[in-house]
Amino acid sequence: MPEVREGQLTFHFPEGWQLLKYDDSTWHRQRMKSRSKGVDILAHMGGPTHWWVEVKDCEGYEPENRPRLSAADPAEVSQARQWVEQQGLKPKVQVVRRKPFIVDEIEEKLRDTLAAIAVAEREAAPELAGFSPLHAPFPRLRIVLLLTWNQRDFKRLASRLQTRLERALAPYGVQGLVVNEQTTGSAGLHCRVTRSHASNA
């Protein structure tokens, strides 16, 4: 049974799936990491549909991670921008939040991974052979955010994030989906997710 581990979570797939822990691949670490970001997992079943999975394991650490799930900047960032402007430093100083909005982060990782995959395909990098969705006759790419979160709040949060994700990915012609470890099947990822022990996200 193919499986791949991300942090404290292990993804168990049925036979026939091809998996790559992309951000741990030699290609990404040695060739691309200093220049680009990458999604966590690449997966496909040999057909035209490819799944790129970004894992955010926040279960038990929701308060610390909540700012990442809002497009609005934290109050501290707004205050810092105001101070920079008051000091006349705006032409030379830019204030940005330390951890970006999760949808913006995923969009950046999509762009970087697409570029890296295109280079790998051009150079026939064996490690990534078969993981490019670019050459299929009618390719379909699904970007899946797997977000572990308090079950009570997850459904509402996932609905809001998916709307934002779909909007961000629309120019790329890519489908965006938000799931947790119990709902991977809704994204077509028929895998079982197990946890080794508590994560610190």
Protein Blocks (a to p, Z undefined) as FASTA:
>chain_A
ZZddehjbccdddehiacddfklpmklmmmmmmmpccdfbdcdehiabdcddddddfehp
lmmmmmmmpfbdcfklmmmmmmmmmnopmmmpccddfbdcfklmmmmmmmmmmmmmmmmm
mnopaklgoiacklgmbacddddddddddfklmmmmmmmmmmmmmmmmmmnopacddddf
klmmmnopacddddfbdceZZ
